[in-house]
């Protein structure tokens, strides 16, 4: 099973992001229900590793926080745009939560993340690279920002890969501490 740890987004934020989807040829838009902020891609795991990971993630104690979406951008591979994303304003609290998740994943027996963390929500993927209309799209939407939204939990997800694109299932959700906890 393919696992990852992510923050689910409130419905109104997913709706806002879904409203940005369209106007780029060849884009495979992420289904609104699948929009999330990945804290750590874990990869393939068996049942024992899943239990160990759940145990480690359950031990994380961290206060609830807030985030804001700001700006759009792309990731390139071999000089071709392969992903369009909405950025998340990075805060010390978000980076600390991400670090604690990384430490928990490593304690569960998985190797360290090799890629540098870039807080983002994937909006679209491009199988053969984005066409020239990506520049116009980014220019038209370059001032995108959301209001502040709460982050009060994170989840361990299972990725179901199928013909119509991946579907994500939250296996376990870990609540963050709120005032009074």
WOQUI-V131307 format. One line per field, one symbol per residue. phi: phi as a letter, one per 40 degrees, with the letter a starting at -180 (. if undefined). psi: psi as a letter, one per 40 degrees, with the letter a starting at -180 (. if undefined). burial: # if it has 9 or more other C-alpha atoms within 8 Angstrom, else .. A space follows every 50 residues. Layout:
BEGIN
phi: ???
psi: ???
burial: ???
END
This chain:
BEGIN
phi: .cbababcbddccccccccccigbcgcbccddcccabccaccgcabcccc cccddcccccbacdababcagbabbbbfgbcbabbbcbccbdccccdccc cdcccccchccccccccbcabccabbcbgcccccccccccbcbdabccbc bbaabcbbbccadchcbbbccbbbcccbdgc
psi: ihiihihiiiddddddddeehiehhehghhhdeehihhdhhdahiadddd ddddddddehhiiiaiihhhiiaihihffhhehhihihhhiddddddddd dddddddeeiiihdihhhhihhdiihdfiiaeedddddddeeehiiihii heiiihihhhhideiihhhhdihhhihihe.
burial: .########...######..#..#.##.##.#..########..#...## .###.##..#...##.##########...##########....##.##.# ##.###.#..........########...#..##..##..#..#.#..#. ##########.....###.#..##.##....
END
